[in-house]
């Protein structure tokens, strides 16, 4: 009996020692993180008092909560932050990039408890207009409805942004601008960041003014959302908690910059900080505060398939603006200038028609594409890898 007991004790002792080593290692990892999980820090990684930060945010005219659209933990953090702000200030409105202004009446009915989830997604045309997993956003929408908080559509129709990128803002008649005013000129830091974004998608076009129009389109997009935030605050005196892609708010460029031009200079920019994000990006200006996220226990999301093209509107289809080297599109034979008119037998009239079909593709499947060229119509096949590594 004693030998057996000793074996059990030795085994349990070894297990406890192992667990202790693991706990020590995890604690060390938390200590080494530039933003320890579960804590707030400023833009230079200095720890912040959560209560003081949240009280300041709840009293501000606008709180901008950033996200990476496909990251479930970012959306959980947004929900928890929204709940914390609501506990301090029940007079909130929830602004969402995910919805264009045209669906505001639908959101009003949702907040009033008059729609089911299925009706909301159908009437806002979620799969086509936004397309990311609705399960990430529904808890936020339910929180707003449960507390009868207005949900505000911040966005505009994508066609307005793409038209600006194609033709320039001055070419869009005033009565076709969806009420959006002229944006403030972007800061140099934002322009440089957008240059890097454009470069990451491939060589792109070399047509005169294409990059300048791209920056202008992004500024119009930011301005549209800033105007809705400012308008909602001024009309209701509510603090607007905005759910936005982090690219629109980092460095207080984008939406915060446009808000300042509209007279709201004290918006609060908050970001989730992934454990593996480089500490060097805490440059002293990226946000008012960041919240440390630990390693997620959830299984990694399957990366979405990516065709590897930049698109722009074209006659009776979408035109390929550029093709990323080594991409699925390049392997399929797509080239700049091709007009995509059908995908998997379905007509393609705008970019979202194509992206919706692409994002439904399972790994290892083939997607037939019909394209028009100067020489005539061509049938191509995009072959997606069995294990996609990019979104």
Buried (B, 14 or more C-beta within 10 A) or exposed (E): EEEEEEEEEEEEEEEEEEEEEEEEEEEEBBEEBBBBBEBBBBBEBEEBEBEEBBBBBBBBBBBBBBBBBBBBBBBBBBBEBBEBBBEBBEEBBBBBBBBBBBBBEBBBBBBEEEBEEEEBBEBBBBBEBBBBBBEBBBBBBEBBBEBEBBBBBBBBBBBBBBBBBBEBBEEBEEEEBBEBBEBBEBBEBBBEBBEEEBEEBBEBBEEEEBBEBBBBBBBBBBBBBBBBBBBBBEEBEBBBBBBBBBBBBBBBBBBBBBBBBBEBEEBBBBBBBBBEBEEEEBEEBBBBBBBBBBEBEEEEEEEBBBBBBBBBBBEEBBBBBBBBEEBBBBBBBBBBBBBBBBBBEEEBBBBBBBBBBBBBBEEEBEBEBBBBEEEEEEEBEBEBEEEBEEE
